[in-house]
């Protein structure tokens, strides 16, 4: 004889898995955006420094 199904427990387990997967994806997305923003600020700082230097006379 099989066991009595516990649908609410199984549903809660699925929801827990979905939530943890979603949280890990969100964390990875935040890390990517922070990395991209850091690279963009470095590039913009470099461009500002280059634009502040006087033009070279040939």
N, C-alpha and C positions, 0 to 999 in steps of 0.2 A: 504494500500500500504506500502511495506517495505522500509527501508532506502537504500540508495545507498552504496554499500560496499566500504570501504576505505582500500584496501589491504596493501598499503605501511605503513599506520599507525599501522595496526594490526601486520605486520611483524616487525616493529620497536619495538613495545611493547614486542613481543616474544623475540627478540634479547636482549632487556634490561633485561628481566627476566633471560635469560640464562647467561648474563654477571654478574648479581648480584649473582646468584647461584654459578657460577664459582669462583668469587672473595671470597665468603664466604668459599668455599671448600679449596681454596688456602691458606687462612688465617688459617684455622684449620690445614692444613698440615704443615704450617710453625711453628705453636705453638707446634705440636707434635714433629717435628724435633728438635726444640730448647730444649724441655723438655728432649728428648732422649740424645742429646749432653751434656746437663748439668749433667744428670745421669751418662753418660759415663766418663766425666771428674772427677766427684766425685769418681767413682770407681777406675779410674786409679790413682788418687792422693792417695787413700787409699792403693792401691797395692804398690805404690812407697814408701810410709811411712813404710809399713810392710817389704818390701824388704831391706830397709836401716837399720833396727834394727838388732843387732847382733843375731846370732842363739842361741837358748837356749841349755845349756849343761845339760844333764840329769845325 
